[in-house]
């Protein structure tokens, strides 16, 4: 297995981690989709309410949040990283690693908190550090994650 870009790593993560999407109630799915839309709105009251409700729903919302993880609105990205910190799992590791290079410190802060909680790892990343130091620490995270995916793939092949 050869690992490359973050996008390729995400594809491999999907393959290696083999998350079977649970069937969810169609009404719940519709509600999650509405909340994800509200999370992207300009008015804060909609975003705050949506985040609170998605937090209560938990992990079933992950697959609906992943497509908007790089949303143009800073506050939407911050909210998504907060949610990943609350109920994220291995599916959000790569997006959180990518978010370590976000231009917004709050996005970086919540992404590192999510990574530490989900993985139990710490590679000395500080969201307020200089861009060069952030990039170095992000590279450590990316290298570690690629190694983890390779090991998981090797175990799967046996």
N, C-alpha and C positions, 0 to 999 in steps of 0.2 A: 504494500500500500504506500503510495506516494502522496504526501500531503502538500497542498499549495496555498492558495489564497484563502482568506477568511470565508468567502463564499463556498469554496470547495470544502473547507473544513466543516461548514454548516451542513453541507450535503452529506459528508461522511458521518457527521454526528447523527444525523437523522437515520442513516443506514445502520450504523453501529449500535446506537441506543435503542433502535426499534421500538419507538413509542407507538403502541396501538391506540389509536384515537378511540376513546370510549364513546359509545353511543350516548348522546345526551338528549334529554327531553327537548323536542322541537320548540316548546315555549321558552325554555331556559336558553336555548341557542339564540333565539330571536332577541331575548332580553339582553344577553351578552353582546350581541352585535349592536343593539341600540346604545348600550353603555359605552362600547368602544367608540362609536360615533360621537357620543356626547363628550368623551374624554378628549376629543380633538377640536372641540368648539372653542371659540374665542372667550366667551363669558366664563368667568371663574366658577360661578355657582354651579354650572352644568358639569364642569370638569371635577370639582370637589365632590359633588354628589355621585358622579359616575365612578370616581376612584373608590369612594366609600362602599358602594354597592359591589364593585368588582372585587374588592378586598374580601367582602363577605362571601362571595361566590367561590373565590379561591382558584385552585389549579385548573379547573375546567376552562377558565378564561385564557390560559396561556396561549393556546393555539390561535386565538383571535387577536391577541396583543402582538404577537411576533411580527405580523405584516406591517405594523405601524411603529415599530421600535425606533426607526430612524425618521420619524415625523419631523416636519419643518419647524413646528412650534416647540420651543424650549420646554415650556411647562408640561406639554404632553409627554415629552421624553422623560422628564423628571418623574412624572406620575407613574409611567410604565416601569421605570427602574425601582421606584418605591414599592410597587406591586410585586416585582420580581424578588425584591428583598423579603417581602412578606411571605410569598408562597411559591417562589421559583423552584425549579428543579434542573436537572442536567440539560434540558432543552434550552434553557436561557443562558447557559454558560458562554457560548460563542457571542451572542448579542451583547452580553455584559462586558466581555473582553473587548469587543469593538468599541463599546461606549466609553472605555477608559481613555479614548482619544477625542472624545466629544469636546466641543469648544466651551461648553457650559460646565462650571465646576460642580454644580448640584447634580447634574447627570452623572458625572464621574464619581462623585461621592457615593451616590446610591448604588451605582454599578459595582463599586469595589466592596461595599457592604454586602450586596447580594452574593458576589463571588466568594467572599470569605465565609458567609453563612452556608452556602450550598456545598462548597468544596472542602472547607476546613483548612484551606491553604492561605498563605500570605507571602507575597514576594516583594514586600517593601514598596508597594505603590502608594503614593500620596497624591490625592486629587488636586492639591494646591501647589505641587512642585513645579519646577520649570518644565516647559514642553519636552526638552531633551531627556530629563529624568523620567518623566511620565512615559515617553516612548520606550525607554530602556526597560522599565518595569512592565509595561504592556507586552513587550517582546518576551519577557520571562513568562508571563501568563500564557501567551500564545504558544510558546515552545512546550510548556508543561501540558497544555490542553491537547496539542497534537500528539504528544507522547502517550497521554492517557487514552486517546482515541485509538492509537496504534495498538496499545496493549489490549484494549477491549476487543478490537477487531481480531487480534491474534487468538484470544480466548474463545471467541465465537467460532473461528475456523476449526478449532480442535474438536 
